Structures are given as structure tokens and as C-alpha cells.
Amino acid sequence: MSSAKPHALPKSERLCSDSAKRRLFDEGRSGFIYPFRYTYIAESSTSSSVEVLFSVPKRNHKRANKRNLLKRRMREAYRLQNDELKLMAKSRGIDLDLALVYSSKEVLPYNTIAYAIAKILAEVAAHS
């Protein structure tokens, strides 16, 4: 088995548990930076980890190919910029769950999505 790539986004970094998702949206802190609504929850833990959830509502984008395109752009932007967030979580010893929900009705270019995700990650790192 080959070693992990430095900017990989493995399954262990994706938020999959239904109970964790429910808790995130019930108890988490949220905000809005166009075109995303984001929610996060940070708890102190012995093993620090960062897990993320990407969502594009079917209400705004009916076609699956557009939802998949937007999710691919979101994952790529996050994957390239998550190093700072991981270091912060490890240094403070916290578990961080983050949900990014695409809220725009338009399919925006990658640069706009990457800029918004960078701002969200900086804000989450500052407030966690």
C-alpha cells in the first residue's frame, strides 16, 4: 500500500456518522460566507481530528451532474487549504467537525469557491 499524499482527503477526514451530523447541526456554531453556509463544532479531545461534510442541496440544483461538479470543486478547494486547520486542531488538542453547505443557485467558478473556503477555514481556526 502506498503512503498517503500530502494533500489527500481520505475517508477518515469525512464526516459520515449520522449521529455526528445530527449533533453538528443541532449544537454547532454557524455562519455564512457567500456562497456557503457553514456549521462547526469543536471539542477538546485526546486524539485531535478534523472531519468535514460537503453538501449541495437538491432544492437549488436539480441536476445531479451540477451538484457533483460543485461538490468536486468544494472538496478540491478544501483539500488544498486544510493544512492550517489540521495544525491548529492538533496544537490545541481538539476534535473539529465542519459542514459546508453550498447556498447559491448559480454554479460559481472554482476561484470563487476556493476564496470563500479559505475565508471560512481562517474564521473557524480563529474561533475554535
C-alpha positions in Angstrom: 0.0 0.0 0.0 1.4 3.4 -0.9 1.8 6.2 1.5 -0.8 9.0 1.8 -0.4 12.0 -0.4 0.3 15.3 1.5 -2.9 17.0 0.3 -5.1 13.9 0.3 -8.7 13.9 1.6 -9.1 10.3 2.9 -12.4 8.8 4.2 -11.2 9.3 7.8 -11.4 13.0 7.3 -15.0 13.0 6.0 -17.9 13.3 8.4 -20.0 10.1 7.8 -21.7 9.3 11.1 -25.4 10.2 11.2 -25.3 11.0 15.0 -22.3 13.2 14.5 -24.1 15.1 11.6 -27.2 15.5 13.8 -25.2 16.8 16.7 -23.2 19.2 14.4 -26.4 20.8 13.1 -28.2 20.9 16.5 -25.3 22.1 18.7 -22.8 23.7 16.3 -21.9 27.3 15.7 -22.8 28.5 12.2 -22.1 31.4 9.8 -22.4 32.5 6.2 -19.8 33.5 3.7 -21.1 33.7 0.2 -21.8 31.1 -1.3 -21.6 28.9 1.8 -23.4 28.3 5.0 -21.1 26.6 7.4 -21.5 24.9 10.7 -18.8 23.7 13.0 -18.3 22.2 16.4 -15.0 21.9 18.3 -14.5 19.8 21.4 -11.3 19.1 23.4 -10.1 15.5 22.8 -7.0 13.4 23.3 -6.9 12.5 19.6 -7.3 15.6 17.5 -9.0 15.2 14.2 -10.8 17.3 11.6 -13.8 15.9 9.8 -15.7 17.7 7.1 -19.1 17.3 5.3 -19.9 18.8 1.8 -23.5 19.4 0.8 -25.2 20.9 -2.2 -29.0 20.9 -1.7 -31.2 19.4 -4.4 -33.6 22.3 -3.9 -31.2 24.7 -5.5 -29.6 22.4 -8.1 -31.9 19.8 -9.6 -29.4 18.1 -11.9 -27.1 15.6 -10.2 -24.2 16.5 -12.6 -24.2 20.1 -11.3 -24.3 19.0 -7.7 -21.4 16.7 -8.3 -19.4 19.4 -10.1 -19.9 21.8 -7.2 -19.0 19.1 -4.6 -15.8 18.3 -6.5 -14.9 21.9 -6.6 -15.6 22.2 -2.8 -13.5 19.1 -2.0 -10.6 20.2 -4.1 -10.5 23.7 -2.6 -10.7 22.3 1.0 -8.1 19.6 0.2 -5.6 22.2 -0.9 -6.1 24.5 2.1 -6.8 22.3 5.1 -3.2 22.1 6.4 -3.6 25.2 8.6 -6.8 23.8 10.1 -5.3 20.4 10.9 -2.2 22.1 12.6 -4.5 24.3 14.7 -6.6 21.3 15.8 -3.5 19.2 16.6 -1.8 22.0 18.6 -4.9 22.8 20.6 -6.0 19.1 21.0 -9.5 19.5 19.7 -11.8 17.4 17.5 -13.4 19.6 14.8 -16.4 18.8 12.7 -17.2 21.1 9.9 -20.1 21.2 7.4 -20.0 23.3 4.2 -23.4 23.8 2.5 -23.4 25.4 -0.9 -26.2 28.0 -0.8 -26.1 29.8 -4.2 -28.4 28.9 -7.0 -25.6 29.6 -9.5 -22.7 27.4 -10.5 -19.8 29.6 -9.5 -16.2 29.2 -10.8 -13.6 27.3 -8.8 -11.7 30.5 -7.8 -14.8 32.0 -6.1 -15.3 28.7 -4.2 -11.7 28.4 -3.2 -11.6 32.0 -1.9 -14.8 31.5 0.2 -13.5 28.3 1.7 -10.2 29.9 2.6 -12.1 32.6 4.5 -14.2 30.0 6.2 -11.2 28.0 7.3 -9.5 31.1 8.7 -12.6 32.1 10.6 -13.1 28.6 12.0 -9.5 28.4 13.1 -9.7 31.8 14.8 -12.9 31.0 16.7 -12.1 27.3 17.7 
